[in-house]
Amino acid sequence: MLLFSTDIDGTVYDGEQSARLFAGFWAELKSERGGYLAYNTGRALDDTLGLIASTPLPEPDFIISGVGTSIYDVRGERLVQGFHDHLNEGWDPELAHRVVEQSVSDGLSRQPDECQSQHKRSWFWHGASASGLSALEQALVGAGLATQVVYSSARDLDVIPARANKANALLFLMRYLNSAVARTLVAGDSGNDAAMLALGEVDSIVVSNAEAALMERLQGHECFVASQPCASGVIEGLKHYLSS
């Protein structure tokens, strides 16, 4: 059985048409081959559930939300046991918040409350430089925190536990499913998908509308780069891998 872990926005969803296109393809694929669908998104869990309920997107088996800081079992209506405890080592969300606010002097604004969680602190930081991001990482280390700084879309800044991100959450889910999964495929379009797409254990699909910064980070990694955007590109990539 396969596991397909995909980003949502800009990957399988940019409106009703793309959601419907992906839903139809996934329904056919699942009936033929079986498989688990996991949305791996920067959105919060409640936001993701609301989007699924209000669009033609197919209901997934799992939701990895908050840039890899939560894994939710949709069928069981519960968080996956053990993952959140796994994230806590070296993590202090309030201290992380203070360090970021003190370290970045210009252009930083806190994202709304619904974008924050126990294992993610998020801001808007338009056009952050590589040196600025590096300095922030050093400040967090200097405060004794074990964190990751995830920057995407030349705007979105997330600070998460060192053990989190879309890739590490997916690896945890793969271990959780154990022998039930024979093959894992992933798809994405932005910087916070980079770690997931670069995993050696998966077949990776990059849609044609992917950010240039993502393509730079994936240099040297084997990925299928679709000729089409969003859901059409995802379907193109799935057909490429599953026909071989």
Secondary structure, 3 states (H helix, E strand, C coil): CEEEEECCECCCECCHHHHHHHHHHHHHHHHHHCEEEEEECCCCHHHHHHHHHHCCCCCCCEEEECCCCEEEECCCCEECCCHHHHHCCCCCHHHHHHHHHHHCCCCEEECCHHHCECCEEEEEECCCCHHHHHHHHHHHHHCCCCEEEEEECCCEEEEEECCCCHHHHHHHHHHHHHHHCCEEEEEECCHHHHHHHCCCCCEEEECCCCCHHHHHHCCCCCCEECCCCHHHHHHHHHHHHHCC
